[in-house]
Amino acid sequence: MRLHEVCGALLLYYNAHHALPPTVAAIEQVPGAGEVGDMTCPVSHKPYIYIPAGVATAPGSPERVVLYDAEPAHGGMRLGIVILPPTADGPLVAKVIAIMEDKVKGWLPTTQP
């Protein structure tokens, strides 16, 4: 699945820069992340939406959605990447999740490919 490769690219970038990539193009350029391919959903063929600052998964939650499908092309849901910022000397955690459509309604994409 393509989003798992994108998670790897985000982690590689974070490891080198101690920050998330500023743009989708920066994700595509990460050395060692050649498996990412183009940054579009393989089902809808629409570009992923990337929000480097992230959107909280729930009020007060440290988890943030940073990338997600442009439309609910996966059984009425969108797939996305959620990160859990590192604590103290811990690692950044990134994982693929399914996002219910009602959660996405208030999110504003700030960066598109």
Secondary structure, DSSP 8 states (H G I E B T S, - for coil): -HHHHHHHHHHHHHHHHSS--SSHHHHHT-TT-GGG-SSB-TTT--B-EEEEEEEESSTT-S-EEEEE-SS-TBTTEEEEEEEE---TT---EEEEEEEEHHHHTT----B--
